[in-house]
């Protein structure tokens, strides 16, 4: 059984303003982790689903946000009455916004005792959480997306140029993505080993926003991209632990209802 933490053990937070949240969900996208977060926090939400077309998001998503990418949430409440809904895009800002309003228990304690308000007085868990929320998209995901593109090129080029395409993509992976992913996986493995207070999560003993952000790239990397249990046992055990949480399972069930199956891969 997965360990119960504060986020699992309490009911939904009481939020003022009669809010309504809509998640714009795209298959095989980062929206999967936002769906999990809303299940974790028991946020009442509406789900609008979209399908990729030739690996790209459909143009209809541009009606919600000019970039037409997922995840996106819209928020209406008493505070937005008579105005346009709030539109929030990108995983990091969405995670922070939802936790700010529905999940303060998922925010690591900010200050060390006796150092409140002092520069440098922040706790390690707080600083880790802020860093990893930005690190996931700014550092880790570009290597995974490049790997996805190289694999797509290898699989879809005409037969007569496939040997040349395989040579080029193989060089990109062997000299660029694979060594960089190995460096990043080793870095994350070490962060889990040194989690504050010996916790099971990246930022300590409680689930935090950083864990929500990291589950998608790590889950997509297992058995591919070099993330194996033999090389990175703590990372693989960590992902398996998150997938055993009740809220994660509910999110997967919703995805299966939509898609017919659940595929964490990119």
C-alpha positions in Angstrom: 0.0 0.0 0.0 1.3 3.5 -0.8 2.1 5.7 2.1 -0.6 8.1 3.1 0.4 11.7 3.3 -1.5 14.9 4.2 -2.6 15.4 0.6 -4.3 12.0 0.6 -5.5 12.0 4.1 -7.8 15.1 4.1 -10.8 16.2 2.2 -10.9 18.9 -0.4 -9.8 22.4 0.7 -12.6 25.0 1.3 -12.0 27.6 -1.4 -13.8 30.9 -1.5 -15.5 32.4 -4.6 -17.4 29.4 -6.0 -14.6 28.5 -8.5 -15.0 26.4 -11.6 -11.9 24.9 -13.2 -11.8 23.4 -16.7 -8.9 21.3 -17.8 -8.2 21.2 -21.5 -6.7 17.7 -21.9 -4.6 16.5 -24.9 -3.7 12.8 -25.3 0.0 12.0 -24.6 0.7 15.4 -23.1 1.7 17.0 -19.8 -2.0 17.4 -19.1 -1.9 13.9 -17.5 0.0 15.2 -14.5 -2.5 18.1 -14.1 -5.3 15.7 -14.1 -3.5 13.7 -11.4 -3.0 16.9 -9.3 -6.6 17.8 -9.4 -7.6 14.3 -8.3 -5.0 14.5 -5.6 -6.4 17.9 -4.3 -10.0 16.9 -5.0 -10.5 20.0 -7.1 -14.0 20.0 -8.7 -13.3 20.3 -12.4 -14.7 19.9 -15.9 -12.6 18.0 -18.5 -12.5 18.9 -22.2 -10.5 16.4 -24.3 -8.7 16.8 -27.5 -6.9 14.4 -29.9 -3.6 14.9 -31.6 -3.5 15.2 -35.4 -0.3 14.1 -37.0 1.4 14.3 -33.5 0.3 18.0 -33.2 -2.4 19.5 -31.0 -5.6 20.3 -32.9 -6.1 23.9 -34.0 -9.2 24.2 -31.8 -6.9 24.6 -28.8 -5.8 28.0 -30.1 -9.3 29.2 -29.4 -8.4 28.7 -25.7 -4.8 29.9 -25.7 -2.9 31.5 -28.7 -0.2 28.8 -28.6 -2.7 26.0 -28.8 -0.8 23.7 -26.4 -1.8 21.6 -23.5 -2.1 21.6 -20.6 -4.4 24.7 -20.1 -6.9 25.4 -17.4 -9.5 28.1 -17.3 -10.9 29.4 -14.0 -14.1 31.2 -13.3 -15.4 32.4 -9.9 -17.3 35.2 -8.2 -14.1 37.3 -8.7 -14.3 36.9 -12.5 -18.0 37.5 -12.8 -18.6 39.8 -15.8 -15.0 39.3 -17.1 -13.3 36.6 -19.2 -12.2 33.4 -17.4 -8.6 33.2 -16.2 -6.6 31.3 -18.7 -3.5 29.6 -17.3 -1.1 27.7 -19.5 2.2 25.7 -18.9 2.5 23.0 -16.3 4.5 25.0 -13.7 2.1 27.9 -13.4 -0.9 25.6 -13.3 0.7 23.4 -10.6 1.5 26.5 -8.5 -1.9 28.1 -9.0 -3.8 24.9 -8.0 -1.6 24.3 -5.0 -1.9 28.0 -3.9 -5.7 27.7 -3.7 -6.5 24.0 -3.1 -3.3 22.5 -1.7 -1.3 24.5 0.8 -0.4 21.3 2.5 1.7 20.5 -0.6 3.9 23.5 -0.2 7.1 22.7 1.7 7.7 24.8 4.8 9.4 28.0 3.6 11.5 29.1 6.5 13.9 27.4 8.9 13.0 28.0 12.6 14.3 31.3 13.8 15.2 32.5 10.3 11.8 33.7 9.1 12.1 36.5 6.4 15.9 36.3 6.3 17.7 36.0 3.0 19.1 32.4 2.9 16.7 31.3 5.7 14.6 29.1 3.4 14.4 25.4 4.0 16.0 22.9 1.6 12.6 21.4 0.8 11.2 24.8 -0.2 14.2 25.6 -2.5 14.2 22.1 -4.0 10.5 22.4 -4.9 11.0 25.8 -6.6 14.0 24.6 -8.5 12.5 21.3 -9.7 9.3 22.9 -10.9 11.5 25.0 -13.4 14.1 22.3 -14.0 11.6 19.7 -15.3 10.6 21.8 -18.3 13.7 23.9 -18.7 16.3 21.1 -18.5 14.9 17.6 -18.5 12.0 17.7 -21.0 14.0 19.1 -23.9 16.2 16.0 -24.0 13.2 13.8 -23.9 11.4 15.7 -26.7 14.6 15.5 -28.8 14.6 11.7 -28.2 11.0 11.5 -29.3 11.7 13.4 -32.5 14.7 11.2 -33.3 12.6 8.1 -32.8 9.8 9.5 -35.0 12.3 10.3 -37.8 13.7 6.8 -37.7 10.3 5.3 -37.8 8.7 7.4 -40.5 11.3 8.2 -43.2 11.0 6.4 -46.6 12.7 3.1 -46.7 15.4 4.1 -49.1 16.8 6.8 -46.9 16.3 5.0 -43.6 19.9 3.9 -43.2 21.1 7.6 -43.5 18.4 8.8 -41.2 19.3 6.1 -38.7 22.9 7.1 -38.8 22.1 10.8 -38.2 19.5 10.2 -35.5 21.8 7.6 -33.8 24.6 10.2 -33.7 22.3 12.7 -32.1 21.2 10.3 -29.5 24.6 8.8 -28.7 26.4 12.1 -28.5 23.7 14.4 -27.2 20.5 13.0 -25.7 21.7 9.8 -24.1 24.7 11.2 -22.2 22.7 14.2 -21.0 19.8 12.1 -19.9 22.2 9.8 -18.0 23.6 12.9 -16.2 20.1 14.1 -15.3 18.9 10.7 -14.1 22.0 10.3 -11.9 21.3 13.8 -10.5 17.7 13.0 -9.7 18.7 9.6 -8.2 21.0 11.4 -5.9 18.3 14.0 -4.9 16.0 11.1 -3.8 18.9 9.6 -1.8 19.4 12.9 0.0 15.8 13.9 0.4 15.3 16.3 3.4 14.6 14.4 6.6 15.0 11.1 4.8 11.7 11.5 2.9 10.3 9.4 0.1 9.7 12.4 -2.1 12.0 14.9 -3.8 11.4 17.7 -1.3 11.0 15.6 1.9 8.3 13.4 3.5 5.3 15.0 1.8 4.1 15.1 -1.8 4.9 18.5 -3.4 4.5 20.3 -6.7 7.9 19.1 -7.9 6.7 15.5 -7.7 3.6 16.3 -9.8 5.9 17.9 -12.4 8.4 15.1 -12.5 6.1 12.1 -12.8 5.4 12.6 -16.5 9.0 12.7 -17.8 10.1 10.0 -15.5 7.2 7.7 -16.2 7.7 8.2 -19.9 11.4 7.4 -19.6 11.1 4.0 -17.9 12.4 1.2 -20.0 13.5 3.7 -22.6 15.7 6.8 -22.7 18.0 4.9 -20.4 15.9 4.9 -17.2 16.1 1.4 -15.9 15.7 -0.2 -12.5 19.2 -1.6 -12.7 20.8 1.8 -13.2 18.4 4.0 -11.2 16.6 1.9 -8.6 15.4 4.7 -6.4 13.9 6.6 -9.4 12.0 3.6 -10.7 10.8 2.7 -7.2 9.7 6.3 -6.7 7.6 6.4 -9.9 6.0 3.1 -9.0 5.1 4.5 -5.6 3.4 7.5 -7.1 1.5 5.3 -9.5 0.1 3.4 -6.5 -1.5 6.5 -5.0 -5.3 6.5 -5.1 -5.5 9.8 -6.8 -3.1 8.7 -9.5 -5.2 5.6 -10.2 -8.3 7.7 -10.5 -6.6 9.9 -13.0 -5.5 6.9 -15.0 -9.1 5.5 -14.9 -10.3 8.8 -16.4 -7.7 8.6 -19.1 -8.7 5.0 -19.9 -12.4 6.1 -20.2 -11.3 8.7 -22.8 -8.6 6.8 -24.6 -9.4 3.2 -24.0 -5.9 2.7 -22.6 -3.2 4.5 -20.6 0.2 5.1 -22.2 2.6 7.2 -20.1 5.1 7.4 -22.9 5.7 10.6 -24.9 
